[in-house]
Amino acid sequence: MQKIIIIGATSGIGRELARIYAGEGNLVGVSGRRQDLLYSLQLEFPNHIVTECFDVTTPQSITHVQSLIRKLGGLDLLIYNAGYGDVSDALDWEIDRQTVEINVNGFISIVHYTFQYFVAHGGGQLATTSSIASIRGNSQAPAYSASKAFQSVYFEGLYMKAKKAGWPIYVSDIQPGFVDTKMAKGEGKFWVASPEKAAHQIAEALRKKKWRAYITRR
Ligand SMILES: NC(=O)c1ccc[n+]([C@@H]2O[C@H](COP(=O)([O-])OP(=O)(O)OC[C@H]3O[C@@H](n4cnc5c(N)ncnc54)[C@H](OP(=O)(O)O)[C@@H]3O)[C@@H](O)[C@H]2O)c1
């Protein structure tokens, strides 16, 4: 039985991942801002889900992660899946600001803490749901693709750091294409996967400890 935290598990890909891991009998700590959705997930798997309701942009986010680790009695895998993005045709400042707060500042704070936790506790596995959008600039959502590039490149650095130091810390950068959630916005969507299919392929890539995985494999 693994002890797993999914940051951003109230809906979409994160919720499906939580269902897979809890259904396999793991102990899963889930977070998000919508308490009612965390509660309904816990009701589905009362013995396998613990919850913590918080915003990743709050200065107290690490305290909440520590609380989840305490509730689980340790940690084997953390997936930073919380994310935000929107089409920003007029280059809207509020969209750009919020994107960076959640996908960069919230991300690095929790990922940095968790990496150090694994260094101090003999290892573990760390994953992020970045995006295939990380590989190019995008005129419809410039901050989103830039924020995902940040996640992806930071993870590449962490992967190399752990490998060089010989630490048993496995780092996985998960890059989905379009997945049918409220996050999939913009014109011309193609090869859209269901959240269930995406989550199954992500769980499989993480089982294999892949350092980078494209979802779907197509
Ligand atoms: N759907 C796609 O096509 C696609 C493609 C590539 C990558 N991704 C990435 O996949 C991840 C999951 O997205 P999704 O498609 O499953 O969309 P989603 O259903 O909107 O899920 C986003 C999750 O992030 C959480 N979240 C957002 N802002 C937060 C905040 N400030 N504090 C705490 N939690 C926050 C949400 O919880 P609350 O709202 O309850 O806080 C929710 O659980 C994202 O990182 C996204 O960028 C998605």
The ligand as an ORCA input file, in Angstrom:
! r2SCAN-3c Opt
* xyz 0 1
  N      -7.389     19.143    -19.646
  C      -6.366     19.265    -20.476
  O      -6.532     19.297    -21.721
  C      -4.959     19.340    -19.929
  C      -3.892     19.187    -20.830
  C      -2.589     19.253    -20.361
  C      -2.354     19.456    -19.013
  N      -3.400     19.610    -18.144
  C      -3.082     19.834    -16.733
  O      -3.686     18.831    -15.943
  C      -3.915     19.331    -14.628
  C      -5.322     18.961    -14.200
  O      -6.253     19.683    -14.978
  P      -7.677     19.130    -15.430
  O      -7.691     19.134    -16.894
  O      -7.990     17.880    -14.722
  O      -8.635     20.348    -14.985
  P      -9.547     20.604    -13.715
  O     -10.657     19.625    -13.666
  O      -9.883     22.050    -13.783
  O      -8.601     20.318    -12.447
  C      -7.776     21.295    -11.906
  C      -7.509     20.922    -10.455
  O      -6.607     21.901     -9.909
  C      -7.141     22.400     -8.708
  N      -6.756     23.790     -8.506
  C      -6.815     24.804     -9.424
  N      -6.439     25.949     -8.847
  C      -6.143     25.670     -7.551
  C      -5.710     26.443     -6.449
  N      -5.494     27.770     -6.550
  N      -5.492     25.824     -5.265
  C      -5.720     24.503     -5.138
  N      -6.117     23.701     -6.153
  C      -6.338     24.291     -7.332
  C      -8.657     22.276     -8.869
  O      -9.272     22.222     -7.593
  P     -10.206     23.401     -6.982
  O     -10.827     24.141     -8.123
  O     -11.195     22.644     -6.137
  O      -9.280     24.231     -6.166
  C      -8.766     20.955     -9.601
  O      -8.778     19.890     -8.688
  C      -3.653     20.842    -14.698
  O      -2.388     21.131    -14.141
  C      -3.663     21.132    -16.181
  O      -2.858     22.257    -16.501
  C      -4.701     19.540    -18.574
*
